[in-house]
């Protein structure tokens, strides 16, 4: 009975979603009419997936009149203000209307996501066929599959991937990420930029908070704490010693992640640590300002690091795990891994036997291995080493220690990341002698 009521409510609300969607398409028909290529995926993806597809589209369709439709919902992770920062592609934001509420400690959304996706896909194709005909209509998967396989990855990425049935390739996610990361060399595309008024307003507020002192800006991304131990970040309080070090090194720290310091904790830094609330600015705008205007970025591996990667700013990625799937930075500091007895698993063994972790198709063969989030001491050491590197920019021995061991099907390889020298890895002798 309960399931029947839920299905009935979903069917009843579906026409509302379709009508609102059609209205949004009609409202933007003038923009669509002036374009050659339109990328629209009716399924609302998360922030990271959507931003990667958008960044790929603006690069591979450079010089053409392309429009990217960014679908969002208030309860989702998308930031609709993304449309304001790109100059080389037109971004149209469309809100997908669904009734969402919480009752009896459960979340409910109508219509059903599968039903609304199918319905919107049909009406979208009909709209463009009748109202704006003759356009090249693509979805996110089409965009990513348009990226040519670079020569150095031709032995690990199948050239026939475009002909594979959708969803049939268990490595599709890795391939998408690797191809995108390989498109990020300096100067390959115009850098995203906030509108000048928004930039100036936040810069002025930052200067006022720090009392007019000349400081560089450090974006800090602290990932939301999750039950999934493979994806969670460290507690933000574990970053405090590193934050103090950054301030002594001349940086004002912008907290642009999911975790927050208590107000009294933030106040004791005298305006050198701020978030959107402290500055009194819109959080969506602040989360764009931080990666687009900062000098460096430090934070947990996660989608919040995509814009810093696009900007190619010096980055230190902490809690980097799994090694071959996580979003990298200039430097990465991995999670250590323990076995079921609590003993550390040698790093080279993790790299060789479990590079994709729980993302491994079919599941990891080492499900008893437990990744450990970075400790406060590890975070401090990694940040200290990173700051020293920023001062002299000299290569370290660890820059080449993993060249032959890192799987090529990884963003670490495609992006050209390096292992932090603060992370202890075995010497060749230790590696050979370890059972």
C-alpha positions, 0 to 999 in steps of 0.5 A: 500500500505504501509503495503504491501511494509513493508511485501514485504521487510520483506519477501525479507530479511528473507533469509538473516537472515536465512543464517546468522543464519545457518552460526553461527550454523555451525561455532559453531558445534564443541562446540555443538558436545562436549555437552550433552545439548544445550539451544537455544531460537531463540527469542531474549529476553531482558537482564534480561530474558536471564541472568536468564535463563542462570543462571538457566541452569548452576545451574540445569545442573551442572556437565553436558556438557551444552551449552547456546546460547545467542541471541543478536542484536545491538539494543537489551539490551543483553551484548554479553560479558556475555559469558566471565564470566561463568566457569561452562557452555559454552556460545555461542553468536549468533547475529540475523541479522535483518535490523533496521533503523529509518525513519520519526521518526519511527523505522523499522526492517526487517524481521518481528520478528514473521516471523524470530522467526518461520523460525529460530526455524525450521532451528535450529531443522533441523540443530541439527537433521542433523549436531549434532544429539542426543543432548538434545535440550531445550529452555528457558522455558524448562530450567525454567520448569526443576526447582523443586518446593521447599516445601515452595512454593508448595501451590502457584506454581502448580505442573502441570505447565509443562503440561500447554500450553505455554503462558496460565499461567498468573503467568508464569513470577512470577513463573519463577522469584521465582524459580530462586531467590530460587536457589541463596543461597551462594556457590550453583554455582561458581561465575561469574568472568571477565578474569583476564586481564580485571579485573586488567586493570579496578582495576588499572584505578580505583586506578589511578582515586582515587589517590591510596587511599584504598576504597571499591567499590559501584556499583550504578544502575540508571534505565533509566527514563520511561514514565511507572511510575511503572518502572521508577527510580529516577533522578540521581541527586537525588542520589547525597547527598547519593553518597556524603555520600558513599564517606565519608563512604569510597566507590568509586562509579561506575555508571553502569546504564542507567543514567549519571552525567554530566562530571563537576558533576562527576569531582567535586568528584575527581575520587571517582565517575566514569563510563565507559567513565570516565575510558576510558573502554568499556561500556559492560565490565564495566557493568560486572565489576561493579556487579562482583567486587564491595563490595556493590550495590545500585540502582533502581529495574531492570535487572541491579541488577540480577548480584549483586543478583547472587553474593549475595553481600549486596544490597539496592534496591530503587524504589522497585515496585510492591512489589511482582514482582520487583527484590529485594536486601538484603534490599528494599525501596519501592515506596510510592503510592498515590490515585487519590486525591493525598493522600498516600495509607497505605503501608499494603493496597498496599501489600494486595490489589495490590501486583503485581501492573500493572503486575496483570493478567487482570490489577490492580483493583487500576489503579487510584493508582499512585506510587511515585519515591523515593525522594532525602531525602528518598534515603539518609535516606535509604542509611544511614540506609544501611551503618549503618547496614553494620557496625554492621550487626544487625537485625532490627525489620522490618526484621520480621514485614512483614513475614506474609504479603508478598505474597509467590509468590514473589522474595522478599520472595524467595530471603529472602529480607528485608524491609529497616528500613528507610521505615516507615510502620504502627504499628499493632495498626495503621494497624487495625485502618486504614479504 
